[in-house]
Amino acid sequence: MAGAVTRAVRLRPATYAVLGDPVAHSLSPAIHNAAFRAAGRTAVYAARRVTADECGPALRELALGGGGGNVTVPHKERVLPFLDRRTGAVAATGACNTFWAEDGEVWGDNTDVEGFLGTWRETVAGLPGALEVLVLGAGGAAKAVVRGLLQASRASGVLVWNRTGGRAEELVRRFGDRRVSRVRGWRGTAPAVLVNATPVGLDGRSVPLDLNALERPPRRVIDLVYGGEPTPLCRQAAAMGVAAVDGRDMLVLQAEASYLRWFGEPPPPGVMTRALG
C-alpha cells in the first residue's frame, strides 16, 4: 500500500499556470499543453484567474510545488515581492512574466523581452533606415517592449504615451535613456512603428487610438493583444493598407523562452505554433 501511495505521488503531474485577470482568453494553456504532450512530460498547464492579493501566494505555491508558470495583466509588477531571485530582465523592467523554483528559491524572469524582440525583427524586416516607435501603455508589457527596443539596432527613438501621464514618466525615468521620452498627446506624432502594449482590444471592439488621427499612418503596427479574430487595431490598420501583426507571434516566442527556463531545453520545434491552429 505504501508503495502504491509513493508511486501515485511521484506520478502526479507538475502544475503550471498563467495567472491574471482577465485570463479566460489566454491561449497559453493550449500551446504549453501541446508542448508537454509532444515532449512526453508529466505536466499540465491551466489558466487561473487571480486577484492582486491572490497572485503572489499562488505563484509561490506553484513554483515550490514543483511547477511554475507565467504572469499576465495586471499582475506582472505586483508579483515582484514574492520572488527570491530576479533575472536582469526583471531588474531592468520591474516586471515578471515567468516563474519557477530552483533549490527552494523562487525565480522570476521576463521572457516578454525576448518575445517582443523576435516579433520586432520579423515585423520591421525590409523597412529602410532607423525607425521611431510610439509605445502605448506603461505597464509590465510596455516595459518589456521598451527594454527590447533599446536592445534593437533599428529603433532610433521611443515615444511613450499612457492615459496616466505619471506612469509614463515613471517608465521613462526607469530606463534613463535619452532615446526614450514621454509624449503628452499621441495625435501630433508620426511614428514609423506603433506598438500597442495596453489590454485595449481584448473586448474585440475597442481600439487604443484612431490611426487616422496620427500625423501620418505608421508603416507597421504591432498589437500585443490577440484573440480568435484580428484585433480591432489590426483591422483598422489593414483597412488603411498598413501591415500589422497581433500578439500571437510574441506569445509563442515568450512561451518557448519560458519552457526553456523551466526545463533547461527548448520545446519540440514548431509544436506551439501549430497548437495555435
Solvent accessible surface area in square Angstrom, and as a share of the most:
residue,aa,sasa,rsa
1,M,193,0.86
2,A,79,0.61
3,G,52,0.50
4,A,64,0.50
5,V,83,0.48
6,T,68,0.39
7,R,147,0.54
8,A,62,0.48
9,V,81,0.47
10,R,172,0.63
11,L,91,0.45
12,R,160,0.58
13,P,61,0.38
14,A,30,0.23
15,T,56,0.32
16,Y,11,0.04
17,A,1,0.00
18,V,5,0.03
19,L,0,0.00
20,G,0,0.00
21,D,44,0.23
22,P,69,0.44
23,V,7,0.04
24,A,102,0.79
25,H,70,0.31
26,S,18,0.12
27,L,47,0.23
28,S,5,0.03
29,P,26,0.16
30,A,49,0.38
31,I,0,0.00
32,H,0,0.00
33,N,35,0.18
34,A,14,0.11
35,A,0,0.00
36,F,2,0.01
37,R,173,0.63
38,A,59,0.45
39,A,42,0.33
40,G,66,0.63
41,R,72,0.26
42,T,82,0.48
43,A,14,0.11
44,V,72,0.42
45,Y,7,0.03
46,A,50,0.39
47,A,43,0.33
48,R,85,0.31
49,R,177,0.65
50,V,8,0.05
51,T,71,0.41
52,A,48,0.37
53,D,125,0.65
54,E,88,0.39
55,C,0,0.00
56,G,1,0.01
57,P,71,0.45
58,A,8,0.06
59,L,0,0.00
60,R,69,0.25
61,E,121,0.54
62,L,11,0.05
63,A,2,0.01
64,L,90,0.45
65,G,65,0.63
66,G,53,0.51
67,G,6,0.06
68,G,0,0.00
69,G,0,0.00
70,N,6,0.03
71,V,3,0.02
72,T,30,0.18
73,V,39,0.23
74,P,60,0.38
75,H,2,0.01
76,K,21,0.09
77,E,50,0.23
78,R,121,0.44
79,V,1,0.00
80,L,22,0.11
81,P,105,0.66
82,F,68,0.28
83,L,16,0.08
84,D,66,0.34
85,R,115,0.42
86,R,121,0.44
87,T,31,0.18
88,G,51,0.49
89,A,20,0.15
90,V,0,0.00
91,A,67,0.52
92,A,25,0.19
93,T,0,0.00
94,G,7,0.06
95,A,0,0.00
96,C,0,0.00
97,N,4,0.02
98,T,0,0.00
99,F,0,0.00
100,W,21,0.07
101,A,33,0.25
102,E,84,0.38
103,D,148,0.77
104,G,59,0.56
105,E,59,0.26
106,V,0,0.00
107,W,66,0.23
108,G,0,0.00
109,D,7,0.04
110,N,3,0.01
111,T,0,0.00
112,D,8,0.04
113,V,8,0.04
114,E,79,0.35
115,G,0,0.00
116,F,0,0.00
117,L,16,0.08
118,G,15,0.14
119,T,3,0.01
120,W,3,0.01
121,R,147,0.54
122,E,113,0.51
123,T,15,0.09
124,V,3,0.02
125,A,65,0.50
126,G,78,0.75
127,L,18,0.09
128,P,97,0.61
129,G,55,0.53
130,A,71,0.55
131,L,0,0.00
132,E,68,0.31
133,V,0,0.00
134,L,0,0.00
135,V,0,0.00
136,L,0,0.00
137,G,3,0.03
138,A,4,0.03
139,G,19,0.18
140,G,9,0.09
141,A,14,0.11
142,A,0,0.00
143,K,22,0.09
144,A,0,0.00
145,V,0,0.00
146,V,0,0.00
147,R,70,0.26
148,G,0,0.00
149,L,1,0.00
150,L,32,0.16
151,Q,98,0.43
152,A,12,0.09
153,S,113,0.73
154,R,64,0.24
155,A,9,0.07
156,S,58,0.37
157,G,13,0.12
158,V,2,0.01
159,L,25,0.13
160,V,0,0.00
161,W,43,0.15
162,N,28,0.14
163,R,206,0.75
164,T,78,0.45
165,G,17,0.16
166,G,43,0.41
167,R,99,0.36
168,A,0,0.00
169,E,53,0.24
170,E,97,0.43
171,L,1,0.00
172,V,27,0.16
173,R,159,0.58
174,R,111,0.41
175,F,34,0.14
176,G,67,0.64
177,D,35,0.18
178,R,228,0.83
179,R,80,0.29
180,V,6,0.04
181,S,48,0.31
182,R,64,0.23
183,V,26,0.15
184,R,188,0.69
185,G,42,0.40
186,W,19,0.07
187,R,156,0.57
188,G,59,0.57
189,T,13,0.07
190,A,18,0.14
191,P,2,0.01
192,A,13,0.10
193,V,0,0.00
194,L,0,0.00
195,V,0,0.00
196,N,0,0.00
197,A,9,0.07
198,T,23,0.14
199,P,69,0.44
200,V,43,0.25
201,G,7,0.06
202,L,59,0.29
203,D,67,0.35
204,G,37,0.35
205,R,186,0.68
206,S,45,0.29
207,V,59,0.34
208,P,21,0.13
209,L,6,0.03
210,D,60,0.31
211,L,1,0.00
212,N,102,0.53
213,A,36,0.28
214,L,10,0.05
215,E,118,0.53
216,R,142,0.52
217,P,73,0.46
218,P,3,0.02
219,R,100,0.36
220,R,54,0.20
221,V,0,0.00
222,I,0,0.00
223,D,1,0.00
224,L,27,0.13
225,V,9,0.05
226,Y,26,0.10
227,G,26,0.25
228,G,74,0.71
229,E,129,0.58
230,P,75,0.47
231,T,5,0.03
232,P,9,0.06
233,L,2,0.01
234,C,11,0.07
235,R,110,0.40
236,Q,39,0.17
237,A,0,0.00
238,A,71,0.55
239,A,91,0.71
240,M,57,0.25
241,G,71,0.68
242,V,14,0.08
243,A,53,0.41
244,A,33,0.25
245,V,46,0.26
246,D,26,0.13
247,G,3,0.03
248,R,59,0.21
249,D,67,0.35
250,M,12,0.05
251,L,15,0.07
252,V,10,0.06
253,L,52,0.26
254,Q,14,0.06
255,A,0,0.00
256,E,53,0.24
257,A,8,0.06
258,S,0,0.00
259,Y,1,0.00
260,L,73,0.36
261,R,64,0.23
262,W,27,0.10
263,F,49,0.20
264,G,65,0.62
265,E,84,0.38
266,P,94,0.59
267,P,11,0.07
268,P,36,0.23
269,P,126,0.79
270,G,28,0.27
271,V,18,0.10
272,M,2,0.01
273,T,77,0.45
274,R,163,0.60
275,A,37,0.28
276,L,34,0.17
277,G,105,1.01
